[in-house]
Each structure stands twice: as C-alpha cells, then as structure tokens.
Amino acid sequence: MEIGFVAQELHEVFPQAVSKGGEDPNKQPWLIDYAKLTPVLAKAIQEQQLQIEELKKEINVLKGK
C-alpha cells in the first residue's frame, strides 16, 4: 500500500509543491516535492498542539480541577 497525496488535489491548495505532468502520465507524471510540504505541515502540527493544550485547560476548568 502506498501512502501520499494526489498531486492534482494538492495543486489546488498548495501549487508550490507540485510539478505538473504531461499528456501521458506514464511518461510525464505529476510530481510532489515533499520537502516543500515539511514546513507547512510542521506549522500545522504546532497550531494543532496549541489548540489541544487550550482544550485541555478548558476541560480541566469545566471539571473543576
């Protein structure tokens, strides 16, 4: 099983990481430069972690801790 992004879908939201292919996808496939995604994904994880910490605090307040 392969795991990854569909280049055509990623191109719609983050075209900087995608190289368009040609007419024949077997000869000139669409390509993704995963290195360009790393900083974006790292930032998203940082933002998500902040939200998790805020929600944990809110839960503790609601539980009376």
N, C-alpha and C positions, 0 to 999 in steps of 0.2 A: 504494500500500500504506500502510495506517495502522498505526502502532506505538503501543502503550499498554497499559494494564491493563484487565482486565474488572472493572467496578465491583462486581459481585456477588461475585467471588472476593476482591477486595481488602477488601471489607466484612467478610469472615470473619476477617482477620488485622489490619486497621487501620481500623476503622469510623469513626474520627475524620475521615478524609479523604474519606468517601463520603456523598453525599446520596441517599437512596432515592427512586426514581421512583414513578410511579403505576401504575394498572392498564394504561393504554395507553402503551407505551414510546415511541411516536411523538409523543405529546403531552407526556408527563412522563417523560423518560428518567432513568436513574440517572446521577449525575454524580460526577466525581472532582475534588477540589480538589488539584491537583498541587503547589501551594505548600506544603501541609501535609506532603507527602512529602519535600520537599527536605532538611530537617534530618535526617530518618531515613535517607535514602539517603546523605547526606554522612557521617554517623557510621558507617554500614555500610562505606563505602569506606575510611575511616580504620582501622577494625578489620581489614579485609581486608589493607590495606597493612602493618600491623604483623605479621600472620601471614606475609605474603610475606617480609618482612625477616628474621623469625626462621627461616623455612625456608631462606633463602639462607645464613644463618650456619651452620645445621646441615649443609647441603650442603658448604660450604667446609671444615668440620671433618672430615666424612667423606672428603673428597677429600685431606685433609692439607694444606690451604692455610693 
